[in-house]
Amino acid sequence: MKSYIWTLPTRVFHWLFATSILLAFLTDDDNLLTYHAIIGYSIFILLGFRFFWGIAGPKYSRFSDFPLSIKALKEFLSNIFSHKEYAGHNPAASYVMIAMFVVTALTIISGVLTFGIQEGKGLLSFLNNSYYKEMEIFEEIHEFCSTLLIILIVAHIGGVLSDRLLKPETQTLNSIFTGYKTLNIVKNVKLNIFQKALGFLFLIIFILFLVFSFTNQGNLLLVSKYEPINYEKKNELFVSECASCHTLYPSKYLA
Ligand code: HEC
C-alpha cells in the first residue's frame, strides 16, 4: 500500500546534497578552487539542515529512527532474502548514511583548513602566516576523506540497486523521487508547521548563500590575504620574455 515516507524537504535535501557533492568533485581543480570552496561551504549548510532534520524532522528522517543496533543489523542480514520491510532506512543503509554525513563534515573542515593554510584564502587564511603553511597534512586528510566519501557513495548506490533487485515491490528507489514506498501496512508522515518552516528556512539560506558567494567573491569565506599582482601592467616585456621561466617579478633587477 502506498505510504508517504520521504517528505519534500527530505527529497530536496537528498538531491541538492547529491548534486553539490558531484559538483564538488567536478570543481576539484586549481583553476576552479573558488567554486570548489563555495560548493564546500554550501554543502555545510545542507549538512546543518540535515542535522536539525535528524532531530526534529518527520519520523523516518530522524536519527532516532535509524536502526543502528548490532541486533538490528544482524536481523537485517539474516533476513536479506526474505521480505522484512523497513519503512525508513534499513540498518545497513543507516550506517552508510551516518558515515556519509560524518565524512562529508570532515571533508569540509579539512578543506577549509587546506584552503587557509596552503592557499592563504578564506576564514583560516591567517594560518598561512605561521609554520602551518608548510603542512600538507590537512590536504592529505581532505583527499583521504573525499576518497572515503566516494566509497560510501558507491556503497549507497550499491545498496539501493540491490534493494531494487531483492525487494522491488517496496519501490525504494522511486521513493526518493516521489516520496512514496509501497508497504504492507500503510505508514504516512505529515509535516507540522515547524518542520515546514525549518525546511523553507534552510532552502532560503542555501540559495542566498550561493547568490551572495557568486556575486561577492571577495567575501570573508573566500578572500585571499594576498593582493593579486598584475605583472603585465608592471612590465609587459618581462611577461613576454621572461615569465615562461620566472614566475616572480624581480623588482630589484627590473625597477
Ligand atoms: C628559459 C628559461 C628562462 C628565461 C626565458 C629567462 N630566464 Fe632568467 N634565469 C633562468 C634560470 C634557470 C636562472 C638561474 C636561476 C638560478 O641560478 O637559481 C635564471 C636567472 C636569472 C637571473 C639571476 C637571478 C639571481 O637570483 O641571481 C636574472 C636577473 C634573470 N634570470 C633575469 C631574466 C630576465 C630579465 C629574463 C627575461 C628577459 C629572463 N631571465 C628569462 C631561466 C630563464
Residues whose N, C-alpha, C, O or C-beta is under 5 A from the ligand:
A	BS01	HEC	E241 C242 C245 Y253
